[in-house]
């Protein structure tokens, strides 16, 4: 990790800022109170593994949100 960070210091300033932004985003995620339950995580992994995930039109997506009260 230190070797990578040492190389980052040689990057142009705008690229260094992008790297810093990414790392700060990861840090913020660690501080977040939001966590997936084991069941939610399992469902997420199952859906990501689908070869042909269901595709919804915008109208279908809106209808699903309405059903959940969103």
PDB file with SEQRES, HELIX, SHEET and CRYST1 records, atoms N, CA, C and O in Angstrom:
SEQRES   1 A   70  UNK UNK UNK UNK UNK UNK UNK UNK UNK UNK UNK UNK UNK          
SEQRES   2 A   70  UNK UNK UNK UNK UNK UNK UNK UNK UNK UNK UNK UNK UNK          
SEQRES   3 A   70  UNK UNK UNK UNK UNK UNK UNK UNK UNK UNK UNK UNK UNK          
SEQRES   4 A   70  UNK UNK UNK UNK UNK UNK UNK UNK UNK UNK UNK UNK UNK          
SEQRES   5 A   70  UNK UNK UNK UNK UNK UNK UNK UNK UNK UNK UNK UNK UNK          
SEQRES   6 A   70  UNK UNK UNK UNK UNK                                          
HELIX    1 AA1 UNK A    2  UNK A    8  1                                   7    
HELIX    2 AA2 UNK A   13  UNK A   31  1                                  19    
HELIX    3 AA3 UNK A   38  UNK A   49  1                                  12    
HELIX    4 AA4 UNK A   58  UNK A   67  1                                  10    
CRYST1    1.000    1.000    1.000  90.00  90.00  90.00 P 1           1          
ATOM      1  N   UNK A   1       0.826  -1.184   0.000  1.00  0.00           N  
ATOM      2  CA  UNK A   1       0.000   0.000   0.000  1.00  0.00           C  
ATOM      3  C   UNK A   1       0.876   1.255   0.000  1.00  0.00           C  
ATOM      4  O   UNK A   1       0.611   2.207  -0.735  1.00  0.00           O  
ATOM      5  N   UNK A   2       1.901   1.246   0.817  1.00  0.00           N  
ATOM      6  CA  UNK A   2       2.786   2.415   0.888  1.00  0.00           C  
ATOM      7  C   UNK A   2       3.439   2.687  -0.455  1.00  0.00           C  
ATOM      8  O   UNK A   2       3.596   3.846  -0.839  1.00  0.00           O  
ATOM      9  N   UNK A   3       3.824   1.643  -1.176  1.00  0.00           N  
ATOM     10  CA  UNK A   3       4.462   1.832  -2.484  1.00  0.00           C  
ATOM     11  C   UNK A   3       3.498   2.527  -3.449  1.00  0.00           C  
ATOM     12  O   UNK A   3       3.905   3.403  -4.213  1.00  0.00           O  
ATOM     13  N   UNK A   4       2.237   2.141  -3.413  1.00  0.00           N  
ATOM     14  CA  UNK A   4       1.239   2.776  -4.285  1.00  0.00           C  
ATOM     15  C   UNK A   4       1.065   4.244  -3.894  1.00  0.00           C  
ATOM     16  O   UNK A   4       1.043   5.122  -4.756  1.00  0.00           O  
ATOM     17  N   UNK A   5       0.944   4.501  -2.606  1.00  0.00           N  
ATOM     18  CA  UNK A   5       0.776   5.881  -2.152  1.00  0.00           C  
ATOM     19  C   UNK A   5       1.982   6.739  -2.506  1.00  0.00           C  
ATOM     20  O   UNK A   5       1.835   7.912  -2.847  1.00  0.00           O  
ATOM     21  N   UNK A   6       3.169   6.156  -2.425  1.00  0.00           N  
ATOM     22  CA  UNK A   6       4.376   6.890  -2.829  1.00  0.00           C  
ATOM     23  C   UNK A   6       4.317   7.262  -4.309  1.00  0.00           C  
ATOM     24  O   UNK A   6       4.722   8.362  -4.687  1.00  0.00           O  
ATOM     25  N   UNK A   7       3.814   6.356  -5.150  1.00  0.00           N  
ATOM     26  CA  UNK A   7       3.694   6.659  -6.581  1.00  0.00           C  
ATOM     27  C   UNK A   7       2.646   7.733  -6.830  1.00  0.00           C  
ATOM     28  O   UNK A   7       2.817   8.585  -7.702  1.00  0.00           O  
ATOM     29  N   UNK A   8       1.564   7.690  -6.063  1.00  0.00           N  
ATOM     30  CA  UNK A   8       0.497   8.683  -6.216  1.00  0.00           C  
ATOM     31  C   UNK A   8       1.051  10.094  -6.020  1.00  0.00           C  
ATOM     32  O   UNK A   8       0.611  11.030  -6.688  1.00  0.00           O  
ATOM     33  N   UNK A   9       2.003  10.249  -5.116  1.00  0.00           N  
ATOM     34  CA  UNK A   9       2.582  11.573  -4.860  1.00  0.00           C  
ATOM     35  C   UNK A   9       3.302  12.135  -6.083  1.00  0.00           C  
ATOM     36  O   UNK A   9       3.553  13.338  -6.147  1.00  0.00           O  
ATOM     37  N   UNK A  10       3.637  11.292  -7.046  1.00  0.00           N  
ATOM     38  CA  UNK A  10       4.263  11.748  -8.278  1.00  0.00           C  
ATOM     39  C   UNK A  10       3.274  12.066  -9.386  1.00  0.00           C  
ATOM     40  O   UNK A  10       3.665  12.540 -10.453  1.00  0.00           O  
ATOM     41  N   UNK A  11       2.001  11.810  -9.141  1.00  0.00           N  
ATOM     42  CA  UNK A  11       0.978  12.087 -10.145  1.00  0.00           C  
ATOM     43  C   UNK A  11       0.704  13.587 -10.218  1.00  0.00           C  
ATOM     44  O   UNK A  11       1.039  14.332  -9.297  1.00  0.00           O  
ATOM     45  N   UNK A  12       0.091  14.026 -11.323  1.00  0.00           N  
ATOM     46  CA  UNK A  12      -0.339  15.433 -11.411  1.00  0.00           C  
ATOM     47  C   UNK A  12      -1.358  15.733 -10.295  1.00  0.00           C  
ATOM     48  O   UNK A  12      -2.088  14.843  -9.858  1.00  0.00           O  
ATOM     49  N   UNK A  13      -1.398  16.980  -9.846  1.00  0.00           N  
ATOM     50  CA  UNK A  13      -2.283  17.345  -8.721  1.00  0.00           C  
ATOM     51  C   UNK A  13      -3.745  16.943  -8.913  1.00  0.00           C  
ATOM     52  O   UNK A  13      -4.391  16.506  -7.960  1.00  0.00           O  
ATOM     53  N   UNK A  14      -4.277  17.084 -10.132  1.00  0.00           N  
ATOM     54  CA  UNK A  14      -5.700  16.735 -10.325  1.00  0.00           C  
ATOM     55  C   UNK A  14      -5.935  15.239 -10.151  1.00  0.00           C  
ATOM     56  O   UNK A  14      -6.986  14.836  -9.652  1.00  0.00           O  
ATOM     57  N   UNK A  15      -4.978  14.412 -10.553  1.00  0.00           N  
ATOM     58  CA  UNK A  15      -5.105  12.956 -10.359  1.00  0.00           C  
ATOM     59  C   UNK A  15      -4.952  12.600  -8.885  1.00  0.00           C  
ATOM     60  O   UNK A  15      -5.635  11.703  -8.388  1.00  0.00           O  
ATOM     61  N   UNK A  16      -4.066  13.293  -8.187  1.00  0.00           N  
ATOM     62  CA  UNK A  16      -3.925  13.070  -6.751  1.00  0.00           C  
ATOM     63  C   UNK A  16      -5.234  13.389  -6.037  1.00  0.00           C  
ATOM     64  O   UNK A  16      -5.636  12.679  -5.116  1.00  0.00           O  
ATOM     65  N   UNK A  17      -5.907  14.478  -6.474  1.00  0.00           N  
ATOM     66  CA  UNK A  17      -7.179  14.853  -5.853  1.00  0.00           C  
ATOM     67  C   UNK A  17      -8.235  13.786  -6.108  1.00  0.00           C  
ATOM     68  O   UNK A  17      -9.021  13.467  -5.217  1.00  0.00           O  
ATOM     69  N   UNK A  18      -8.259  13.229  -7.328  1.00  0.00           N  
ATOM     70  CA  UNK A  18      -9.203  12.149  -7.630  1.00  0.00           C  
ATOM     71  C   UNK A  18      -8.956  10.951  -6.717  1.00  0.00           C  
ATOM     72  O   UNK A  18      -9.901  10.358  -6.198  1.00  0.00           O  
ATOM     73  N   UNK A  19      -7.693  10.598  -6.521  1.00  0.00           N  
ATOM     74  CA  UNK A  19      -7.358   9.483  -5.636  1.00  0.00           C  
ATOM     75  C   UNK A  19      -7.805   9.791  -4.207  1.00  0.00           C  
ATOM     76  O   UNK A  19      -8.371   8.932  -3.531  1.00  0.00           O  
ATOM     77  N   UNK A  20      -7.552  11.006  -3.753  1.00  0.00           N  
ATOM     78  CA  UNK A  20      -7.955  11.406  -2.405  1.00  0.00           C  
ATOM     79  C   UNK A  20      -9.475  11.353  -2.260  1.00  0.00           C  
ATOM     80  O   UNK A  20      -9.983  10.908  -1.230  1.00  0.00           O  
ATOM     81  N   UNK A  21     -10.201  11.802  -3.282  1.00  0.00           N  
ATOM     82  CA  UNK A  21     -11.671  11.771  -3.241  1.00  0.00           C  
ATOM     83  C   UNK A  21     -12.181  10.341  -3.106  1.00  0.00           C  
ATOM     84  O   UNK A  21     -13.106  10.076  -2.337  1.00  0.00           O  
ATOM     85  N   UNK A  22     -11.578   9.423  -3.852  1.00  0.00           N  
ATOM     86  CA  UNK A  22     -11.987   8.012  -3.788  1.00  0.00           C  
ATOM     87  C   UNK A  22     -11.736   7.458  -2.389  1.00  0.00           C  
ATOM     88  O   UNK A  22     -12.605   6.807  -1.810  1.00  0.00           O  
ATOM     89  N   UNK A  23     -10.559   7.713  -1.855  1.00  0.00           N  
ATOM     90  CA  UNK A  23     -10.230   7.212  -0.521  1.00  0.00           C  
ATOM     91  C   UNK A  23     -11.137   7.819   0.547  1.00  0.00           C  
ATOM     92  O   UNK A  23     -11.547   7.122   1.475  1.00  0.00           O  
ATOM     93  N   UNK A  24     -11.458   9.114   0.427  1.00  0.00           N  
ATOM     94  CA  UNK A  24     -12.361   9.744   1.395  1.00  0.00           C  
ATOM     95  C   UNK A  24     -13.772   9.171   1.282  1.00  0.00           C  
ATOM     96  O   UNK A  24     -14.485   9.076   2.281  1.00  0.00           O  
ATOM     97  N   UNK A  25     -14.174   8.793   0.076  1.00  0.00           N  
ATOM     98  CA  UNK A  25     -15.482   8.168  -0.113  1.00  0.00           C  
ATOM     99  C   UNK A  25     -15.534   6.812   0.593  1.00  0.00           C  
ATOM    100  O   UNK A  25     -16.532   6.476   1.231  1.00  0.00           O  
ATOM    101  N   UNK A  26     -14.472   6.049   0.477  1.00  0.00           N  
ATOM    102  CA  UNK A  26     -14.402   4.757   1.162  1.00  0.00           C  
ATOM    103  C   UNK A  26     -14.472   4.967   2.671  1.00  0.00           C  
ATOM    104  O   UNK A  26     -15.171   4.242   3.378  1.00  0.00           O  
ATOM    105  N   UNK A  27     -13.744   5.960   3.150  1.00  0.00           N  
ATOM    106  CA  UNK A  27     -13.760   6.287   4.573  1.00  0.00           C  
ATOM    107  C   UNK A  27     -15.170   6.654   5.035  1.00  0.00           C  
ATOM    108  O   UNK A  27     -15.611   6.217   6.098  1.00  0.00           O  
ATOM    109  N   UNK A  28     -15.866   7.444   4.246  1.00  0.00           N  
ATOM    110  CA  UNK A  28     -17.231   7.868   4.594  1.00  0.00           C  
ATOM    111  C   UNK A  28     -18.171   6.673   4.655  1.00  0.00           C  
ATOM    112  O   UNK A  28     -19.056   6.623   5.510  1.00  0.00           O  
ATOM    113  N   UNK A  29     -17.987   5.715   3.759  1.00  0.00           N  
ATOM    114  CA  UNK A  29     -18.821   4.513   3.784  1.00  0.00           C  
ATOM    115  C   UNK A  29     -18.634   3.751   5.090  1.00  0.00           C  
ATOM    116  O   UNK A  29     -19.592   3.201   5.632  1.00  0.00           O  
ATOM    117  N   UNK A  30     -17.415   3.717   5.592  1.00  0.00           N  
ATOM    118  CA  UNK A  30     -17.142   3.018   6.847  1.00  0.00           C  
ATOM    119  C   UNK A  30     -17.832   3.692   8.027  1.00  0.00           C  
ATOM    120  O   UNK A  30     -18.172   3.028   9.007  1.00  0.00           O  
ATOM    121  N   UNK A  31     -18.042   5.004   7.944  1.00  0.00           N  
ATOM    122  CA  UNK A  31     -18.693   5.742   9.031  1.00  0.00           C  
ATOM    123  C   UNK A  31     -20.215   5.725   8.915  1.00  0.00           C  
ATOM    124  O   UNK A  31     -20.916   6.113   9.849  1.00  0.00           O  
ATOM    125  N   UNK A  32     -20.719   5.280   7.779  1.00  0.00           N  
ATOM    126  CA  UNK A  32     -22.157   5.296   7.544  1.00  0.00           C  
ATOM    127  C   UNK A  32     -22.872   4.322   8.481  1.00  0.00           C  
ATOM    128  O   UNK A  32     -22.365   3.243   8.784  1.00  0.00           O  
ATOM    129  N   UNK A  33     -24.045   4.723   8.926  1.00  0.00           N  
ATOM    130  CA  UNK A  33     -24.863   3.852   9.757  1.00  0.00           C  
ATOM    131  C   UNK A  33     -25.668   2.849   8.954  1.00  0.00           C  
ATOM    132  O   UNK A  33     -26.302   1.958   9.520  1.00  0.00           O  
ATOM    133  N   UNK A  34     -25.646   2.991   7.638  1.00  0.00           N  
ATOM    134  CA  UNK A  34     -26.423   2.099   6.783  1.00  0.00           C  
ATOM    135  C   UNK A  34     -25.649   0.810   6.539  1.00  0.00           C  
ATOM    136  O   UNK A  34     -24.488   0.836   6.131  1.00  0.00           O  
ATOM    137  N   UNK A  35     -26.299  -0.304   6.791  1.00  0.00           N  
ATOM    138  CA  UNK A  35     -25.689  -1.605   6.571  1.00  0.00           C  
ATOM    139  C   UNK A  35     -26.742  -2.543   5.992  1.00  0.00           C  
ATOM    140  O   UNK A  35     -27.918  -2.478   6.350  1.00  0.00           O  
ATOM    141  N   UNK A  36     -26.304  -3.402   5.106  1.00  0.00           N  
ATOM    142  CA  UNK A  36     -27.208  -4.425   4.593  1.00  0.00           C  
ATOM    143  C   UNK A  36     -27.296  -5.567   5.590  1.00  0.00           C  
ATOM    144  O   UNK A  36     -26.308  -5.942   6.221  1.00  0.00           O  
ATOM    145  N   UNK A  37     -28.515  -6.119   5.720  1.00  0.00           N  
ATOM    146  CA  UNK A  37     -28.660  -7.315   6.546  1.00  0.00           C  
ATOM    147  C   UNK A  37     -28.047  -8.484   5.774  1.00  0.00           C  
ATOM    148  O   UNK A  37     -27.764  -8.367   4.582  1.00  0.00           O  
ATOM    149  N   UNK A  38     -27.845  -9.597   6.451  1.00  0.00           N  
ATOM    150  CA  UNK A  38     -27.306 -10.779   5.778  1.00  0.00           C  
ATOM    151  C   UNK A  38     -28.208 -11.207   4.623  1.00  0.00           C  
ATOM    152  O   UNK A  38     -27.732 -11.621   3.566  1.00  0.00           O  
ATOM    153  N   UNK A  39     -29.532 -11.099   4.846  1.00  0.00           N  
ATOM    154  CA  UNK A  39     -30.482 -11.474   3.805  1.00  0.00           C  
ATOM    155  C   UNK A  39     -30.385 -10.528   2.605  1.00  0.00           C  
ATOM    156  O   UNK A  39     -30.417 -10.975   1.458  1.00  0.00           O  
ATOM    157  N   UNK A  40     -30.266  -9.232   2.865  1.00  0.00           N  
ATOM    158  CA  UNK A  40     -30.149  -8.260   1.777  1.00  0.00           C  
ATOM    159  C   UNK A  40     -28.852  -8.483   0.994  1.00  0.00           C  
ATOM    160  O   UNK A  40     -28.844  -8.412  -0.235  1.00  0.00           O  
ATOM    161  N   UNK A  41     -27.780  -8.746   1.697  1.00  0.00           N  
ATOM    162  CA  UNK A  41     -26.506  -9.000   1.045  1.00  0.00           C  
ATOM    163  C   UNK A  41     -26.578 -10.260   0.183  1.00  0.00           C  
ATOM    164  O   UNK A  41     -26.057 -10.279  -0.932  1.00  0.00           O  
ATOM    165  N   UNK A  42     -27.214 -11.296   0.688  1.00  0.00           N  
ATOM    166  CA  UNK A  42     -27.366 -12.537  -0.086  1.00  0.00           C  
ATOM    167  C   UNK A  42     -28.193 -12.275  -1.350  1.00  0.00           C  
ATOM    168  O   UNK A  42     -27.860 -12.776  -2.424  1.00  0.00           O  
ATOM    169  N   UNK A  43     -29.266 -11.494  -1.223  1.00  0.00           N  
ATOM    170  CA  UNK A  43     -30.099 -11.168  -2.379  1.00  0.00           C  
ATOM    171  C   UNK A  43     -29.323 -10.341  -3.392  1.00  0.00           C  
ATOM    172  O   UNK A  43     -29.428 -10.578  -4.596  1.00  0.00           O  
ATOM    173  N   UNK A  44     -28.553  -9.384  -2.925  1.00  0.00           N  
ATOM    174  CA  UNK A  44     -27.731  -8.574  -3.817  1.00  0.00           C  
ATOM    175  C   UNK A  44     -26.752  -9.456  -4.589  1.00  0.00           C  
ATOM    176  O   UNK A  44     -26.609  -9.318  -5.804  1.00  0.00           O  
ATOM    177  N   UNK A  45     -26.091 -10.346  -3.892  1.00  0.00           N  
ATOM    178  CA  UNK A  45     -25.136 -11.244  -4.555  1.00  0.00           C  
ATOM    179  C   UNK A  45     -25.842 -12.154  -5.558  1.00  0.00           C  
ATOM    180  O   UNK A  45     -25.323 -12.409  -6.645  1.00  0.00           O  
ATOM    181  N   UNK A  46     -27.036 -12.644  -5.186  1.00  0.00           N  
ATOM    182  CA  UNK A  46     -27.793 -13.512  -6.095  1.00  0.00           C  
ATOM    183  C   UNK A  46     -28.148 -12.756  -7.373  1.00  0.00           C  
ATOM    184  O   UNK A  46     -27.988 -13.279  -8.476  1.00  0.00           O  
ATOM    185  N   UNK A  47     -28.632 -11.522  -7.218  1.00  0.00           N  
ATOM    186  CA  UNK A  47     -29.032 -10.743  -8.388  1.00  0.00           C  
ATOM    187  C   UNK A  47     -27.843 -10.376  -9.270  1.00  0.00           C  
ATOM    188  O   UNK A  47     -27.956 -10.380 -10.495  1.00  0.00           O  
ATOM    189  N   UNK A  48     -26.717 -10.062  -8.662  1.00  0.00           N  
ATOM    190  CA  UNK A  48     -25.525  -9.716  -9.450  1.00  0.00           C  
ATOM    191  C   UNK A  48     -25.007 -10.911 -10.225  1.00  0.00           C  
ATOM    192  O   UNK A  48     -24.367 -10.750 -11.264  1.00  0.00           O  
ATOM    193  N   UNK A  49     -25.280 -12.116  -9.725  1.00  0.00           N  
ATOM    194  CA  UNK A  49     -24.797 -13.329 -10.384  1.00  0.00           C  
ATOM    195  C   UNK A  49     -25.713 -13.777 -11.527  1.00  0.00           C  
ATOM    196  O   UNK A  49     -25.338 -14.658 -12.300  1.00  0.00           O  
ATOM    197  N   UNK A  50     -26.901 -13.189 -11.647  1.00  0.00           N  
ATOM    198  CA  UNK A  50     -27.835 -13.576 -12.704  1.00  0.00           C  
ATOM    199  C   UNK A  50     -27.226 -13.313 -14.075  1.00  0.00           C  
ATOM    200  O   UNK A  50     -26.642 -12.258 -14.324  1.00  0.00           O  
ATOM    201  N   UNK A  51     -27.373 -14.284 -14.947  1.00  0.00           N  
ATOM    202  CA  UNK A  51     -26.839 -14.128 -16.304  1.00  0.00           C  
ATOM    203  C   UNK A  51     -27.706 -13.182 -17.119  1.00  0.00           C  
ATOM    204  O   UNK A  51     -27.184 -12.379 -17.893  1.00  0.00           O  
ATOM    205  N   UNK A  52     -29.016 -13.263 -16.955  1.00  0.00           N  
ATOM    206  CA  UNK A  52     -29.952 -12.417 -17.697  1.00  0.00           C  
ATOM    207  C   UNK A  52     -30.878 -11.710 -16.711  1.00  0.00           C  
ATOM    208  O   UNK A  52     -32.028 -12.114 -16.545  1.00  0.00           O  
ATOM    209  N   UNK A  53     -30.389 -10.665 -16.060  1.00  0.00           N  
ATOM    210  CA  UNK A  53     -31.242  -9.988 -15.084  1.00  0.00           C  
ATOM    211  C   UNK A  53     -32.471  -9.371 -15.744  1.00  0.00           C  
ATOM    212  O   UNK A  53     -32.440  -8.984 -16.912  1.00  0.00           O  
ATOM    213  N   UNK A  54     -33.545  -9.291 -14.978  1.00  0.00           N  
ATOM    214  CA  UNK A  54     -34.779  -8.697 -15.481  1.00  0.00           C  
ATOM    215  C   UNK A  54     -34.547  -7.219 -15.777  1.00  0.00           C  
ATOM    216  O   UNK A  54     -33.956  -6.498 -14.973  1.00  0.00           O  
ATOM    217  N   UNK A  55     -35.008  -6.788 -16.912  1.00  0.00           N  
ATOM    218  CA  UNK A  55     -34.888  -5.391 -17.302  1.00  0.00           C  
ATOM    219  C   UNK A  55     -36.276  -4.773 -17.237  1.00  0.00           C  
ATOM    220  O   UNK A  55     -37.241  -5.326 -17.763  1.00  0.00           O  
ATOM    221  N   UNK A  56     -36.362  -3.620 -16.585  1.00  0.00           N  
ATOM    222  CA  UNK A  56     -37.646  -2.934 -16.451  1.00  0.00           C  
ATOM    223  C   UNK A  56     -37.641  -1.658 -17.269  1.00  0.00           C  
ATOM    224  O   UNK A  56     -36.617  -0.989 -17.408  1.00  0.00           O  
ATOM    225  N   UNK A  57     -38.811  -1.336 -17.808  1.00  0.00           N  
ATOM    226  CA  UNK A  57     -38.960  -0.024 -18.430  1.00  0.00           C  
ATOM    227  C   UNK A  57     -39.079   1.001 -17.308  1.00  0.00           C  
ATOM    228  O   UNK A  57     -39.294   0.638 -16.152  1.00  0.00           O  
ATOM    229  N   UNK A  58     -38.943   2.251 -17.640  1.00  0.00           N  
ATOM    230  CA  UNK A  58     -39.086   3.296 -16.631  1.00  0.00           C  
ATOM    231  C   UNK A  58     -40.486   3.262 -16.018  1.00  0.00           C  
ATOM    232  O   UNK A  58     -40.640   3.457 -14.813  1.00  0.00           O  
ATOM    233  N   UNK A  59     -41.498   3.018 -16.838  1.00  0.00           N  
ATOM    234  CA  UNK A  59     -42.880   2.949 -16.330  1.00  0.00           C  
ATOM    235  C   UNK A  59     -43.037   1.780 -15.349  1.00  0.00           C  
ATOM    236  O   UNK A  59     -43.694   1.920 -14.317  1.00  0.00           O  
ATOM    237  N   UNK A  60     -42.436   0.628 -15.673  1.00  0.00           N  
ATOM    238  CA  UNK A  60     -42.510  -0.530 -14.772  1.00  0.00           C  
ATOM    239  C   UNK A  60     -41.781  -0.232 -13.454  1.00  0.00           C  
ATOM    240  O   UNK A  60     -42.246  -0.603 -12.376  1.00  0.00           O  
ATOM    241  N   UNK A  61     -40.646   0.433 -13.561  1.00  0.00           N  
ATOM    242  CA  UNK A  61     -39.884   0.797 -12.372  1.00  0.00           C  
ATOM    243  C   UNK A  61     -40.693   1.751 -11.494  1.00  0.00           C  
ATOM    244  O   UNK A  61     -40.758   1.575 -10.277  1.00  0.00           O  
ATOM    245  N   UNK A  62     -41.308   2.760 -12.111  1.00  0.00           N  
ATOM    246  CA  UNK A  62     -42.142   3.707 -11.372  1.00  0.00           C  
ATOM    247  C   UNK A  62     -43.293   2.991 -10.664  1.00  0.00           C  
ATOM    248  O   UNK A  62     -43.611   3.303  -9.516  1.00  0.00           O  
ATOM    249  N   UNK A  63     -43.910   2.036 -11.346  1.00  0.00           N  
ATOM    250  CA  UNK A  63     -45.020   1.288 -10.747  1.00  0.00           C  
ATOM    251  C   UNK A  63     -44.536   0.494  -9.531  1.00  0.00           C  
ATOM    252  O   UNK A  63     -45.217   0.461  -8.506  1.00  0.00           O  
ATOM    253  N   UNK A  64     -43.407  -0.124  -9.633  1.00  0.00           N  
ATOM    254  CA  UNK A  64     -42.854  -0.871  -8.486  1.00  0.00           C  
ATOM    255  C   UNK A  64     -42.572   0.057  -7.315  1.00  0.00           C  
ATOM    256  O   UNK A  64     -42.848  -0.290  -6.167  1.00  0.00           O  
ATOM    257  N   UNK A  65     -42.031   1.222  -7.592  1.00  0.00           N  
ATOM    258  CA  UNK A  65     -41.775   2.181  -6.516  1.00  0.00           C  
ATOM    259  C   UNK A  65     -43.068   2.596  -5.846  1.00  0.00           C  
ATOM    260  O   UNK A  65     -43.125   2.702  -4.621  1.00  0.00           O  
ATOM    261  N   UNK A  66     -44.119   2.835  -6.640  1.00  0.00           N  
ATOM    262  CA  UNK A  66     -45.420   3.221  -6.083  1.00  0.00           C  
ATOM    263  C   UNK A  66     -45.968   2.123  -5.175  1.00  0.00           C  
ATOM    264  O   UNK A  66     -46.549   2.408  -4.127  1.00  0.00           O  
ATOM    265  N   UNK A  67     -45.782   0.871  -5.579  1.00  0.00           N  
ATOM    266  CA  UNK A  67     -46.276  -0.247  -4.763  1.00  0.00           C  
ATOM    267  C   UNK A  67     -45.578  -0.287  -3.396  1.00  0.00           C  
ATOM    268  O   UNK A  67     -46.152  -0.745  -2.408  1.00  0.00           O  
ATOM    269  N   UNK A  68     -44.341   0.197  -3.358  1.00  0.00           N  
ATOM    270  CA  UNK A  68     -43.595   0.202  -2.098  1.00  0.00           C  
ATOM    271  C   UNK A  68     -43.751   1.533  -1.364  1.00  0.00           C  
ATOM    272  O   UNK A  68     -43.112   1.764  -0.338  1.00  0.00           O  
ATOM    273  N   UNK A  69     -44.603   2.401  -1.897  1.00  0.00           N  
ATOM    274  CA  UNK A  69     -44.876   3.667  -1.232  1.00  0.00           C  
ATOM    275  C   UNK A  69     -43.790   4.719  -1.388  1.00  0.00           C  
ATOM    276  O   UNK A  69     -43.665   5.633  -0.574  1.00  0.00           O  
ATOM    277  N   UNK A  70     -43.003   4.569  -2.460  1.00  0.00           N  
ATOM    278  CA  UNK A  70     -41.925   5.529  -2.697  1.00  0.00           C  
ATOM    279  C   UNK A  70     -42.384   6.563  -3.708  1.00  0.00           C  
ATOM    280  O   UNK A  70     -41.624   7.468  -4.052  1.00  0.00           O  
TER     281      UNK A  70                                                      
END                                                                             
